[in-house]
Amino acid sequence: MDTELNAIHDTVEGIKEKLVNDLRGVRADIDDLLKDVANSTTEEIAAARAKIEGTLGEATSRLADARIAVTEKAKGAADATHAYVRENPWKVFGVAAAAAGFIIGFLLSRR
């Protein structure tokens, strides 16, 4: 289960890095466009705008893919947790009781 969670974390981190790089690329393209607008013709502006729209479209697509991947991974983790709880109800109950006892003890000690 730990290996599975590490794989999920690595996948999410990889997707996050790709998205950050894509958004940095979009920002750089926008900065270039703003610098060039003053000295450009309408055709050059249209070409730059098309390039930015393409880059932004790719970033949006990757963001949608990342959302789907994270959702699938979260569902997998939830299913694994559910299976563990069904297979080990007394262990889970014991941990929950210990946590509740700890919280109650902490609250009573503050009085």
C-alpha contacts under 8 A as a table, 3 or more apart, distances in Angstrom:
res1	aa1	res2	aa2	distance
1	M	4	E	5.02
1	M	5	L	6.30
1	M	80	A	7.86
2	D	5	L	5.10
2	D	6	N	6.16
3	T	6	N	5.07
3	T	7	A	6.19
4	E	7	A	5.11
4	E	8	I	6.25
5	L	8	I	4.99
5	L	9	H	6.13
5	L	77	A	7.50
6	N	9	H	5.01
6	N	10	D	6.09
7	A	10	D	5.09
7	A	11	T	6.13
8	I	11	T	5.15
8	I	12	V	6.16
8	I	73	K	6.35
9	H	12	V	5.15
9	H	13	E	6.06
10	D	13	E	5.09
10	D	14	G	6.14
11	T	14	G	5.14
11	T	15	I	6.25
12	V	15	I	5.14
12	V	16	K	6.06
12	V	66	A	7.70
12	V	69	A	7.95
12	V	70	V	6.68
13	E	16	K	4.95
13	E	17	E	6.17
14	G	17	E	5.18
14	G	18	K	6.34
15	I	18	K	5.18
15	I	19	L	6.24
15	I	66	A	6.11
16	K	19	L	5.16
16	K	20	V	6.18
16	K	66	A	7.85
17	E	20	V	5.14
17	E	21	N	6.17
18	K	21	N	5.14
18	K	22	D	6.12
19	L	22	D	5.00
19	L	23	L	6.12
19	L	59	A	6.49
19	L	62	R	6.75
19	L	63	L	6.65
20	V	23	L	5.15
20	V	24	R	6.12
21	N	24	R	5.04
21	N	25	G	6.20
22	D	25	G	5.02
22	D	26	V	6.30
22	D	55	T	7.53
22	D	56	L	7.99
22	D	58	E	7.83
22	D	59	A	5.55
23	L	26	V	4.98
23	L	27	R	6.15
23	L	56	L	7.73
23	L	59	A	6.60
24	R	27	R	5.01
24	R	28	A	6.12
25	G	28	A	5.05
25	G	29	D	6.14
25	G	55	T	7.54
26	V	29	D	5.06
26	V	30	I	6.17
26	V	52	I	6.41
26	V	55	T	6.06
26	V	56	L	6.13
27	R	30	I	5.07
27	R	31	D	6.13
28	A	31	D	5.04
28	A	32	D	6.18
29	D	32	D	5.08
29	D	33	L	6.12
29	D	51	K	8.00
29	D	52	I	6.13
30	I	33	L	4.94
30	I	34	L	6.17
30	I	52	I	6.86
31	D	34	L	5.20
31	D	35	K	6.30
32	D	35	K	5.15
32	D	36	D	6.15
33	L	36	D	5.11
33	L	37	V	5.95
33	L	45	I	7.41
33	L	48	A	6.33
33	L	49	R	7.65
34	L	37	V	5.29
34	L	38	A	7.65
35	K	38	A	6.79
36	D	39	N	5.63
36	D	40	S	5.85
36	D	45	I	7.97
37	V	40	S	5.22
37	V	41	T	7.93
37	V	45	I	6.55
40	S	43	E	7.97
40	S	44	E	5.88
40	S	45	I	6.39
41	T	44	E	5.29
41	T	45	I	6.32
42	T	45	I	5.11
42	T	46	A	6.14
43	E	46	A	5.04
43	E	47	A	6.20
44	E	47	A	5.06
44	E	48	A	6.13
45	I	48	A	5.07
45	I	49	R	5.98
46	A	49	R	5.00
46	A	50	A	6.12
47	A	50	A	5.08
47	A	51	K	6.25
48	A	51	K	5.04
48	A	52	I	6.24
49	R	52	I	5.10
49	R	53	E	6.08
50	A	53	E	5.04
50	A	54	G	6.13
51	K	54	G	5.12
51	K	55	T	6.27
52	I	55	T	5.08
52	I	56	L	5.94
53	E	56	L	5.00
53	E	57	G	5.89
54	G	57	G	4.98
54	G	58	E	6.26
55	T	58	E	5.13
55	T	59	A	6.27
56	L	59	A	5.02
56	L	60	T	6.07
57	G	60	T	5.03
57	G	61	S	6.08
58	E	61	S	5.02
58	E	62	R	6.16
59	A	62	R	5.09
59	A	63	L	6.08
60	T	63	L	4.97
60	T	64	A	6.24
61	S	64	A	5.12
61	S	65	D	6.21
62	R	65	D	4.91
62	R	66	A	5.97
63	L	66	A	4.97
63	L	67	R	6.12
64	A	67	R	5.05
64	A	68	I	6.30
65	D	68	I	5.13
65	D	69	A	6.11
66	A	69	A	4.99
66	A	70	V	5.97
67	R	70	V	5.23
67	R	71	T	6.03
68	I	71	T	5.07
68	I	72	E	6.14
69	A	72	E	5.13
69	A	73	K	6.12
70	V	73	K	5.02
70	V	74	A	6.00
71	T	74	A	5.09
71	T	75	K	6.14
72	E	75	K	5.08
72	E	76	G	6.19
73	K	76	G	4.98
73	K	77	A	6.19
74	A	77	A	5.03
74	A	78	A	6.07
75	K	78	A	5.00
75	K	79	D	6.05
76	G	79	D	5.06
76	G	80	A	6.13
77	A	80	A	5.05
77	A	81	T	6.11
78	A	81	T	5.04
78	A	82	H	6.05
79	D	82	H	5.01
79	D	83	A	6.11
80	A	83	A	5.09
80	A	84	Y	6.17
81	T	84	Y	5.06
81	T	85	V	6.19
82	H	85	V	5.16
82	H	86	R	6.20
83	A	86	R	5.10
83	A	87	E	6.16
84	Y	87	E	5.10
84	Y	88	N	5.89
85	V	88	N	5.13
85	V	89	P	5.22
85	V	92	V	6.40
86	R	89	P	5.78
88	N	91	K	5.51
88	N	92	V	6.48
89	P	92	V	5.22
89	P	93	F	6.05
90	W	93	F	4.91
90	W	94	G	5.97
91	K	94	G	5.07
91	K	95	V	6.27
92	V	95	V	5.17
92	V	96	A	6.12
93	F	96	A	5.07
93	F	97	A	6.03
94	G	97	A	5.09
94	G	98	A	6.09
95	V	98	A	5.08
95	V	99	A	6.14
96	A	99	A	5.12
96	A	100	A	6.13
97	A	100	A	5.06
97	A	101	G	6.04
98	A	101	G	5.01
98	A	102	F	6.10
99	A	102	F	5.04
99	A	103	I	6.24
100	A	103	I	5.14
100	A	104	I	6.11
101	G	104	I	5.11
101	G	105	G	5.96
102	F	105	G	5.11
102	F	106	F	6.08
103	I	106	F	5.05
103	I	107	L	6.17
104	I	107	L	5.13
104	I	108	L	6.11
105	G	108	L	5.15
105	G	109	S	6.06
106	F	109	S	5.22
106	F	110	R	6.55
107	L	110	R	5.39
107	L	111	R	7.19
108	L	111	R	5.57
